[in-house]
Amino acid sequence: MLVKAEEGQDGTIVSRKHCLITKMNDKYFVQDLKSVNHTLVNGIMIPPYELMELENNDILSVADIEFRVVTKGVSKEKKERDW
């Protein structure tokens, strides 16, 4: 999953290609793509192109937008229905 966007209505700036979320061996990782406003996990800035594992309930910050990571408790049926 590639996280990308443009300037939001509130002035939020997210790089066109900001970060990449990858699943490997049933684990999720995020990689900052040398974004201007950085990618953070639980307040820790990820160096460009370094993989950082995402765990359940981590807070992923893309510029000044925060996402809560949910990796447990979502059934396969629900995933397929919602996506």
N, C-alpha and C positions, 0 to 999 in steps of 0.2 A: 504494500500500500504506500503510495507516494502522497505525502501531505503537501498540498500546494494551494495557494489562494492569491488574491490580490488585496489591495487596500479595502478594508471594510468601511461601513458607514461611520463607525466610531473612530476612524483614523488608524486602526490596527494595521500593522505592516507585517505580512508574512511573505517570505521569499517565494518566487514563482516555483522553484523546486527546493523546498525547505528541508525536509527530512524524509527518510525512508524507513518504513516498518516492515520487518521481515520475520517469517516464521521458519525456524530451523529446529528439527528434532523435537517438536512439540513445545518449543520455547519461542518467545517473541523478543525481538531486538529492534532498537531504533538506532539510526545513523544520521547524524547531521550532515547535510550536503553543502557545507561551508556557507551557511546562511548568514545574512547580515545581522539579524536579531537573535541568533542562536537558538538552540534546542536544549532544554533542561529536563532532567528526571529528578524529581524530589528536590528541586532547587540546585542541583549540581549540573553545571554546564558540560555538555558533551563536546570533546574536541572534534573538529571536523574529520569525518570519515571513520571515526572510531565507533565500533559496535558497543552498545550498552544494553544489557538484558532488561526487559520490562517484566515486572512482577505484578500480581494482583494488587489493586489499590494504589499503585504508584501514581504520581501526578506527573503527566507529561506536559511541559510548557513549550509552546511553539510561539515564539515572539512573546506577546503578552496574553495569549489565549491558553487556558489550562484545560486538560482532559484528564479524567480519572480512568486508569487502565482497569478493565474488567476481563480477566482471563478464566475465571472459575464460575461455575453455577449457571452457565448458559448452555442449554441443551442443544444438540445438533439440530433437532427439529426447529427450535426457535431461531437459530442462526440462519437456517435455510429460508425460513419464512420471512425474516426481517430483511434479508439482503436480496 
